Every structure is written in structure tokens, then in C-alpha cells.
Amino acid sequence: MTQDNASNPAPAATNAAEFFVPYKNGFALAAYYLGIFAFIPVLGILLGIPAFFCGLKGLSLARQHPEARGKVHAWIGIIVGGLFGFGQLALAILVGVGLLISVVG
């Protein structure tokens, strides 16, 4: 017999720290912190892209194991990490292409 995740919601947290910090889902937690620190210029490329992929892994883990929690942390890592990581990467590529064109042309 299979169990449906919709009929089995995540168990209630036993204390406030467990409710706010998904310590059972390291990928979601890493995605959150990497995403937050991706706000720092230049570091956004180095931290934002891993935040995006950690967030995807953390979201998958939270869906497979509801007791692990961390969906919000994972989504923050995906959105903020993706926005700043890939955004700063695109900006760096545009600046590089512009410099190359100005030197060559």
C-alpha cells in the first residue's frame, strides 16, 4: 500500500528552532545561506549558482521526505541564488564581450 504525501502532512515541529531551521534538510539550509550571501557583488556568481542547485536538491528532498521540511528555504535559494548568480554571470559576460569589442574594434 502506498502513502500519499497530501494525506500525511509534515509533522508538527517540537520547538521553535526546529520550525524555523530545517536542520534535517542540509541542501535547503545551504541554498538559503548561499542565496542570501549571493547579494554581495562578484560573490553572487560564486555563491548564487550553487544556491540554485542546492535549492533544487533541497526542494526535492523536502517533497520526498516531508519530515525534513525546508521548502521555503529551498525556494529562497532557488529564486535569490538564480537571480543573483545567473544575473551577475550574464552581466560579467556582457562586460567581457564589451571590453573585447572595444579592444579589437
PALO-252558 format. One record per residue (C-alpha): residue in three letters; z, y, x. Coordinates in steps of 0.5 Angstrom, whole numbers, plus 500, padded with zeros to 3 digits. Example, Ala and Ser with C-alpha at 12.3 -4.5 7.8 and 13.67 -1.06 7.14 Angstrom:
<rs>
ALA516491525;SER514498527;
</rs>
This chain:
<rs>
MET500500500;THR498507503;GLN502513502;ASP499520500;ASN502526504;ALA501530498;SER507526494;ASN511526501;PRO512533502;ALA515534509;PRO523533509;ALA528539509;ALA530542516;THR537540517;ASN539547520;ALA535554521;ALA533553528;GLU529546526;PHE526550520;PHE523556525;VAL522552531;PRO517546531;TYR520542537;LYS517536534;ASN510538535;GLY509541542;PHE502542541;ALA503547535;LEU509551539;ALA505551546;ALA499554541;TYR504559538;TYR506562545;LEU500562549;GLY497565543;ILE502571543;PHE501572550;ALA494572550;PHE495579547;ILE495581555;PRO489584557;VAL485579562;LEU490573561;GLY487573554;ILE481569557;LEU486564561;LEU491563555;GLY487564549;ILE482559549;PRO488553551;ALA492556545;PHE486555540;PHE485548542;CYS493546543;GLY493549536;LEU487545533;LYS491539536;GLY498541533;LEU495542526;SER492535526;LEU499532529;ALA502536523;ARG498533518;GLN498526520;HIS506527521;PRO509532516;GLU516531519;ALA513534526;ARG512541522;GLY509547526;LYS503548521;VAL504556521;HIS505556529;ALA498552530;TRP495557525;ILE497563529;GLY495559536;ILE488558533;ILE487565530;VAL490569535;GLY488565541;GLY481564539;LEU480571537;PHE483574544;GLY481568548;PHE474568546;GLY473575545;GLN475577552;LEU471572554;ALA465575551;LEU467582553;ALA467579560;ILE460576560;LEU457583557;VAL461587562;GLY458582567;VAL451582564;GLY451590564;LEU453590571;LEU448585573;ILE442589570;SER445596573;VAL445593580;VAL438589579;GLY434594574;
</rs>
